[in-house]
Amino acid sequence: MILGVGVDLVEVNRMQALLNRRYAARFIERVFSPEERAVCEAATRPAQCYAARFAAKEAVAKAFGTGFSSGVSPGMISVTGGERNRPQIHLSQKAREYAETRNVSAIHVSLTHTATSACAVVVVETSGSS
């Protein structure tokens, strides 16, 4: 059964502006996992990579029905894969515990981007009643 569907769109130039700020390193460290940072920093267009992953984090929170205000934050969600590998969502311990209370059995994610925007769609499945 589908628990929720989330979609988010992030403008690449807005992410680039964040990356150009004085405290960008703190933002990146707080929001993105070491693996995400490594992948994005190695990308031809890091802002595009970060934008797609941030969109996925936001889409997960929307699919959970919590947004980032109910205990699930962007740093608790990471996106692995991408480029030529199928992207996957991984949850930190606290987010995983939340997912378990909702009987989440699978999280599906699709990422896409253009030169100007990045989009993510997430479907969260549950193994029973939530």
C-alpha positions as CSV (number, residue, x, y, z in Angstrom):
1,M,0.0,0.0,0.0
2,I,1.3,3.5,-0.8
3,L,1.8,5.6,2.3
4,G,2.7,8.8,0.4
5,V,4.0,10.4,-2.7
6,G,6.4,13.4,-2.6
7,V,7.8,15.6,-5.3
8,D,10.1,18.5,-5.1
9,L,11.8,20.9,-7.6
10,V,15.0,22.8,-6.8
11,E,16.5,25.5,-9.0
12,V,20.1,24.8,-9.7
13,N,21.1,28.5,-9.5
14,R,19.5,28.8,-6.1
15,M,21.6,25.8,-4.9
16,Q,24.7,27.5,-6.5
17,A,24.0,30.6,-4.5
18,L,23.9,28.6,-1.3
19,L,27.2,27.0,-2.2
20,N,28.7,30.4,-2.8
21,R,27.8,31.7,0.6
22,R,30.3,32.2,3.5
23,Y,28.8,29.3,5.5
24,A,28.3,26.9,2.6
25,A,30.6,24.3,4.2
26,R,28.6,24.2,7.3
27,F,25.3,23.8,5.3
28,I,26.7,21.0,3.2
29,E,28.1,19.1,6.2
30,R,24.8,19.4,8.1
31,V,22.6,18.4,5.1
32,F,24.6,16.0,3.0
33,S,26.2,12.7,4.0
34,P,30.0,12.2,3.3
35,E,29.1,9.9,0.4
36,E,26.7,12.5,-1.1
37,R,29.4,15.2,-0.7
38,A,32.0,13.0,-2.5
39,V,29.7,12.3,-5.4
40,C,28.6,15.9,-5.8
41,E,32.1,17.4,-5.5
42,A,33.3,15.0,-8.2
43,A,30.4,15.9,-10.5
44,T,30.9,18.2,-13.5
45,R,28.2,20.5,-12.0
46,P,28.2,20.1,-8.2
47,A,25.3,22.5,-7.7
48,Q,23.1,20.3,-10.0
49,C,24.0,17.2,-8.1
50,Y,23.4,18.8,-4.7
51,A,20.1,20.2,-6.0
52,A,18.8,16.8,-7.1
53,R,19.7,15.3,-3.8
54,F,18.1,18.1,-1.8
55,A,15.0,17.7,-3.9
56,A,14.9,14.0,-3.0
57,K,15.3,14.7,0.7
58,E,12.4,17.2,0.6
59,A,10.3,14.7,-1.5
60,V,10.9,12.0,1.2
61,A,9.7,14.3,3.9
62,K,6.6,15.1,1.9
63,A,5.9,11.5,1.2
64,F,6.2,10.7,4.9
65,G,3.7,13.5,5.5
66,T,5.9,15.2,8.0
67,G,7.9,17.8,6.1
68,F,11.1,18.8,7.9
69,S,9.2,20.1,10.9
70,S,8.2,16.8,12.6
71,G,11.5,15.4,13.6
72,V,12.8,14.3,10.1
73,S,15.5,16.6,8.9
74,P,17.5,16.7,5.6
75,G,20.6,15.4,7.2
76,M,18.7,12.2,8.3
77,I,18.1,11.3,4.6
78,S,20.8,10.4,2.1
79,V,20.7,9.6,-1.6
80,T,23.2,7.1,-2.9
81,G,23.7,6.1,-6.5
82,G,22.7,8.4,-9.3
83,E,24.4,9.1,-12.7
84,R,24.6,5.5,-14.0
85,N,23.4,3.8,-10.8
86,R,19.8,3.7,-9.6
87,P,19.4,6.2,-6.9
88,Q,18.4,4.9,-3.5
89,I,17.3,6.5,-0.2
90,H,19.0,5.7,3.0
91,L,17.7,6.8,6.4
92,S,19.6,7.6,9.6
93,Q,18.7,5.8,12.8
94,K,16.1,8.4,13.9
95,A,14.5,8.6,10.5
96,R,14.5,4.8,10.2
97,E,12.8,4.5,13.6
98,Y,10.1,6.9,12.4
99,A,9.7,4.9,9.2
100,E,9.3,1.7,11.2
101,T,6.5,3.2,13.3
102,R,4.7,3.8,10.0
103,N,5.5,0.3,8.7
104,V,7.5,1.6,5.7
105,S,8.6,-1.3,3.6
106,A,10.1,0.5,0.6
107,I,11.1,4.0,-0.6
108,H,11.3,4.5,-4.4
109,V,13.0,7.6,-5.8
110,S,13.5,9.0,-9.3
111,L,15.8,12.0,-10.0
112,T,16.0,14.2,-13.1
113,H,17.6,17.5,-13.9
114,T,18.2,20.1,-16.5
115,A,20.7,22.9,-16.6
116,T,18.4,25.0,-14.5
117,S,16.4,22.7,-12.3
118,A,16.5,19.4,-10.5
119,C,13.4,17.3,-9.6
120,A,12.8,14.2,-7.4
121,V,9.7,12.0,-7.1
122,V,9.4,9.7,-4.1
123,V,6.9,6.9,-3.4
124,V,6.8,5.4,0.1
125,E,5.2,2.0,0.5
126,T,4.0,0.5,3.7
127,S,3.6,-3.2,4.6
128,G,0.3,-2.7,6.4
129,S,-1.9,-0.1,8.1
130,S,-0.1,3.0,9.2
